[in-house]
Amino acid sequence: MKLLISGAVALLFLASPALANECPSLIQKAQEAMKAMPSMDDAMMKKVNDHITQAQAEHDAGKHDEAVVTAKDALQLLGNM
Protein backbone atom coordinates (compact mmCIF):
# COMPACT_ATOMS: atom_id res chain seq x y z
CA MET A 1 0.00 0.00 0.00
CA LYS A 2 2.84 2.38 0.84
CA LEU A 3 4.39 1.63 -2.53
CA LEU A 4 1.15 2.55 -4.31
CA ILE A 5 0.89 5.85 -2.45
CA SER A 6 4.55 6.62 -3.06
CA GLY A 7 4.08 5.91 -6.77
CA ALA A 8 1.04 8.20 -6.95
CA VAL A 9 2.90 11.03 -5.23
CA ALA A 10 5.89 10.61 -7.54
CA LEU A 11 3.61 10.67 -10.58
CA LEU A 12 2.00 13.88 -9.36
CA PHE A 13 5.38 15.59 -9.05
CA LEU A 14 6.42 14.41 -12.49
CA ALA A 15 3.18 15.53 -14.15
CA SER A 16 3.18 19.08 -12.74
CA PRO A 17 6.24 20.32 -14.68
CA ALA A 18 4.82 18.86 -17.89
CA LEU A 19 1.64 20.90 -17.47
CA ALA A 20 3.65 24.01 -16.64
CA ASN A 21 5.57 23.60 -19.90
CA GLU A 22 2.47 22.92 -21.99
CA CYS A 23 0.80 26.26 -21.18
CA PRO A 24 3.37 28.57 -22.82
CA SER A 25 3.55 26.49 -25.99
CA LEU A 26 -0.25 26.49 -26.36
CA ILE A 27 -0.40 30.23 -25.66
CA GLN A 28 2.30 30.89 -28.25
CA LYS A 29 0.53 28.67 -30.77
CA ALA A 30 -2.71 30.65 -30.24
CA GLN A 31 -0.88 33.97 -30.61
CA GLU A 32 0.75 32.83 -33.85
CA ALA A 33 -2.54 31.49 -35.21
CA MET A 34 -4.27 34.77 -34.42
CA LYS A 35 -1.58 36.75 -36.28
CA ALA A 36 -2.01 34.46 -39.28
CA MET A 37 -5.71 35.34 -39.54
CA PRO A 38 -5.82 39.00 -40.62
CA SER A 39 -9.43 38.75 -41.82
CA MET A 40 -10.83 38.00 -38.35
CA ASP A 41 -13.54 40.44 -37.23
CA ASP A 42 -12.88 42.69 -34.24
CA ALA A 43 -15.28 40.90 -31.90
CA MET A 44 -13.69 37.51 -32.53
CA MET A 45 -10.19 38.98 -32.27
CA LYS A 46 -11.07 40.45 -28.87
CA LYS A 47 -12.59 37.16 -27.68
CA VAL A 48 -9.52 35.16 -28.71
CA ASN A 49 -7.15 37.76 -27.26
CA ASP A 50 -9.09 37.69 -23.96
CA HIS A 51 -8.69 33.91 -23.84
CA ILE A 52 -4.96 34.17 -24.50
CA THR A 53 -4.55 36.84 -21.81
CA GLN A 54 -6.54 34.75 -19.34
CA ALA A 55 -4.48 31.65 -20.13
CA GLN A 56 -1.27 33.59 -19.48
CA ALA A 57 -2.62 34.91 -16.17
CA GLU A 58 -3.66 31.41 -15.10
CA HIS A 59 -0.23 30.06 -16.02
CA ASP A 60 1.49 32.85 -14.07
CA ALA A 61 -0.71 32.04 -11.06
CA GLY A 62 0.31 28.37 -11.21
CA LYS A 63 -3.12 27.22 -12.40
CA HIS A 64 -1.69 25.16 -15.22
CA ASP A 65 -4.67 22.85 -15.78
CA GLU A 66 -6.93 25.87 -16.21
CA ALA A 67 -4.41 27.65 -18.44
CA VAL A 68 -4.22 24.64 -20.76
CA VAL A 69 -8.01 24.52 -21.07
CA THR A 70 -8.26 28.27 -21.74
CA ALA A 71 -5.47 28.22 -24.33
CA LYS A 72 -7.07 25.25 -26.07
CA ASP A 73 -10.36 27.17 -26.10
CA ALA A 74 -8.59 30.05 -27.85
CA LEU A 75 -7.16 27.66 -30.42
CA GLN A 76 -10.57 26.11 -30.93
CA LEU A 77 -12.07 29.54 -31.58
CA LEU A 78 -9.38 29.97 -34.23
CA GLY A 79 -10.13 26.57 -35.72
CA ASN A 80 -6.71 25.13 -34.82
CA MET A 81 -7.73 22.23 -32.61
C-alpha positions in Angstrom: 0.0 0.0 0.0 2.8 2.4 0.8 4.4 1.6 -2.5 1.2 2.5 -4.3 0.9 5.9 -2.4 4.6 6.6 -3.1 4.1 5.9 -6.8 1.0 8.2 -6.9 2.9 11.0 -5.2 5.9 10.6 -7.5 3.6 10.7 -10.6 2.0 13.9 -9.4 5.4 15.6 -9.0 6.4 14.4 -12.5 3.2 15.5 -14.1 3.2 19.1 -12.7 6.2 20.3 -14.7 4.8 18.9 -17.9 1.6 20.9 -17.5 3.7 24.0 -16.6 5.6 23.6 -19.9 2.5 22.9 -22.0 0.8 26.3 -21.2 3.4 28.6 -22.8 3.6 26.5 -26.0 -0.2 26.5 -26.4 -0.4 30.2 -25.7 2.3 30.9 -28.2 0.5 28.7 -30.8 -2.7 30.7 -30.2 -0.9 34.0 -30.6 0.7 32.8 -33.9 -2.5 31.5 -35.2 -4.3 34.8 -34.4 -1.6 36.7 -36.3 -2.0 34.5 -39.3 -5.7 35.3 -39.5 -5.8 39.0 -40.6 -9.4 38.7 -41.8 -10.8 38.0 -38.4 -13.5 40.4 -37.2 -12.9 42.7 -34.2 -15.3 40.9 -31.9 -13.7 37.5 -32.5 -10.2 39.0 -32.3 -11.1 40.4 -28.9 -12.6 37.2 -27.7 -9.5 35.2 -28.7 -7.2 37.8 -27.3 -9.1 37.7 -24.0 -8.7 33.9 -23.8 -5.0 34.2 -24.5 -4.6 36.8 -21.8 -6.5 34.8 -19.3 -4.5 31.6 -20.1 -1.3 33.6 -19.5 -2.6 34.9 -16.2 -3.7 31.4 -15.1 -0.2 30.1 -16.0 1.5 32.9 -14.1 -0.7 32.0 -11.1 0.3 28.4 -11.2 -3.1 27.2 -12.4 -1.7 25.2 -15.2 -4.7 22.9 -15.8 -6.9 25.9 -16.2 -4.4 27.6 -18.4 -4.2 24.6 -20.8 -8.0 24.5 -21.1 -8.3 28.3 -21.7 -5.5 28.2 -24.3 -7.1 25.2 -26.1 -10.4 27.2 -26.1 -8.6 30.0 -27.8 -7.2 27.7 -30.4 -10.6 26.1 -30.9 -12.1 29.5 -31.6 -9.4 30.0 -34.2 -10.1 26.6 -35.7 -6.7 25.1 -34.8 -7.7 22.2 -32.6 
